[in-house]
């Protein structure tokens, strides 16, 4: 590699490393303080960079919020792709997805994502960065669509159910309940001493039993 190309590569790698540093710092501070209360200076201080450097990467706080949300959503796309590719029945693939939601219960990023969804839903103006975030969500939906197609073809789901509508409702219900339980340290639910994982496991078995072809 010639010196100029080496310099450009090192420069690019340095920028990427700093970008990852900023996103990690933003995720930590947003999760700790909440999106609304976090300032750009808070994030710059956590990342140990100057505020001017931070603004060169993200001219607006809103763009940084969506960058963090998109970064945290990417593992879900990979998870859905992986499960959709497995040589399993639709019912077995759903069980894999339920188990992954259960495993994520202690992930602190869930708190950020709940806060982010509230932030985005209350905005009255178009949000910068939402197009990339929504594009990623559509990719996840397409992967789940492959799993739904399995359910239409492999006979593992009850034939008397509207498969697409039922499976869409079920995955949304499980995901939302999982997020709700992750906030239980701050917001008490009925029988709040019941273990989160136990509740989700019970719900998983109820849903799988409901869907299973007789």
N, C-alpha and C positions, 0 to 999 in steps of 0.2 A: 504493500500500500504506500503510495507516495505521501510526502509530508502534508500536502494540502488536504488530501482525502482523509488522512489520519486526524488532522486538526478538526475538520468538519465533523467527523464521527465522534470525536471526544466532546466537541461542543454540543452536538445533538444529545449524546448520552448524558451529559451534565444537565441539560435542560430537562430531559425526561426524569432523571433522578430527583431534581428539584420539584417537578410537577407532582411526582408520587409523594414527596415529603409534604407538600402543601395539602394534598388531598387527605393524607393520613392525619395531619394536624387538624384540618377542618372537620373531619369526621369525629375526632376526639372531642373537640370543643363544642361542636353542635350537639353532640350527644350529652355532654355534661351540662351545658348552660341552656340548651334549647336554641332553635334557629333564630327566633325573634330577638333574644337577648344577646346573642353572639355578635361581636363587632369584627370587622376586618383586622383591627389591631390585635384583638385577642388571638386570632388565627396566626398572624404574622409573628407574634411573640412566642406562641407554642412551637411554630416551625423554625424559630430562631433565624428569621430573615427580616429584612427591612420592609416597611409597609409599601414603599414604592415598588419593590420587587414583586410583592404579592399582586399589586394592581397591574403590573405588566402581564402577569399570567391571567388574572381575572379582574377586568376593569370594573365589574359589578359583583356585589355579594350574591345576587340572584344567580349569576352564571356559575359561581362556585357551589352554591346549594345544589343545583341540578347536576353538576359534575360529580359531586359526592353521591347523590342518589343514583345516578347512572352506573357509577363504579360499583355500588353495593348491589345493584340489580343484575349485573353481569353473571355472577355465580349461579343465580337462579336459571338463567338461560342455559348455561352449561349443564346444569342438573337436569332440566327438562329434556335437553338434547340427548344426554346420556341415557336417561330412562326410556325415552322414545325409541332409541336404537337397540334396546335389549330384546333378546328373543323370548319375551314373556307375554302372557295374556294381558289384556287390558286391565283386568282386575288386579293382577300382580303388579303391574306398573303403577296403578293408583296406590297400592299399598306402599310401594317404594317412595312415592311422593309424600304420602302421609308421614312415613318414618323420617323423611328428611326435614319436614316441618317440625316434628317432635325433637329431633336432634338440634335444631336451631334455637330452641327455647332460651338458652343462656347466652345467645349472641347479643352483645350490647347494641349492635347496629339496628336491631329491630326497633329500639326506642327512637332512633333517628328517623327511620322510615315511617313510623306512625306520625311523628311530628311533621315530617315532610309532606305526607298526604294531607294533613290538616292545613298546613301552610299553603299548599297548592290549591286546595279546594276553596279556600277563603279569599283567594286573590280575585280582584275585580278586573284586572288588566291581563292581556296576554303575557305569558311568562317566557323570558329568554331561556332557552335550553330545553323547553318542554318537548320540542320536536324530536330531539335525539332520545329523550327518555321514553316518549310514546312509541318511537320506532323500535326500541328495544322490547317494550311490552308487547308489541305486535309480533315480534319474532318468538317470544315465549308462547304467545297464543297459537302461533302456527305449529310449534312443537307439541303443544297440548292437543291441537287438532289432529295430529298424527295418532296420538293415543286414543282420542275419541273414535277415529276411523277404525282402529283395532277393535273397539267395543262394538262397532256396527257389524264387524265381519267375523270375529272369532267365537262368538257365542258364549263368552264368559259373563256378559251382562244380561239381566232379565229382558226377555223379548217384549214384555208388556210396557216397558218404560220408553219415553222419548229420550233416546240415549244422549244426543248432543246437549239438550237442555238440562237433563239431569246431571250429567258429569260436570258441566260448566257451573251449575249451582253448587254442587258438592265441593269442588276444589276451592271455589270462592268462600264458601262457608267455613271450611276447615282452615284456610289461610287467615281469614278475619278473626276467627276464634283463637287461633294460635297467637296472633298479634295482641289481642285483648288480654290473654293470660300473661303475656310477657310484661304487661304494665301493672300486674297485680301487687307489686311491692308498693306502688303509690296509690292505686285505686282498688279498694277492697270489693271483692265480688262475693256472692253467696257462698257459704262454706269455704272461705278463703284459705283455710288450713289444709284443704285438699291439694295434693301435689299436682302441679301443672302437667307433668308427663303422664301421670295416671289418668287425668281427665281427657287428655288428647288420645291416649291409647284406647280408652273406653269409647270415645267418639269414633275413632278409626274402625273399631270392631262393629259398631252399630251401622256405620255407612257401608262397610264391606259386606256385611250380612244382608243389608237391604238391597244391594246391587247384584248380589250373586245369583246367577242363573239356577233355577231349581231343577 
